[in-house]
C-alpha cells in the first residue's frame, strides 16, 4: 500500500508537462507577435502608441508563458524528480519556493499590464483605477506571501 501511495506522486507529471508545453506555446506566440510588430513598424510605419501596446501585449504573453514554465518545472521538481537540471534561481525545494517565484512573475505581469493601460488610456481616471487595482493586487500578494511563510523560510531569511 505504501508503494502504491508513493507512486501516485507521478500523477503530477502530466499537469507539469502540460504547463511546460503551454508555457512554450505562449512564449513562441509572444515572440512571433513581437517580430510581427517589428515588421509592421519598419515596413508600414505603425505609430508609437500602437507599437508600444502591441509590444507590451506580446511581452505579457511571454511572461505568462514564463509563469507556466515555473509552475511546470516546480511541480515536476517537487513531486517527480528533485534533481531536474534547472538554473539555481529556478530550483524549487518546497511549496514556499514555488509560491515566491510565482508571486514575483505575477507582479511583473501586473506591471506590464499597467504600463500597457498607461500608454493606451485616454483618461486619467482609467489610469488611476487600474493603478489602484494593480497596487491592491500586489499589496495583497505581498501580504499573502508574508503571512504564509513557514518557520523554515523565516530562519533562512535571518541567516540562521
Secondary structure, 3 states (H helix, E strand, C coil): CHHHHHHHHHHHHHHHHHHHHHHHHHHHHHHHHHHHHHHHHHHHCCCHHHHHHHHHHHHHHHHHHHHHHHHHHHHHHHHCCCCCCCCHHHCCCCHHHHHHHHHHHHHHHHHHHHHHHHHHCCCHHHHHHHHHHHHHHHHHHHHHHHHCCCHHHHHHHHCC
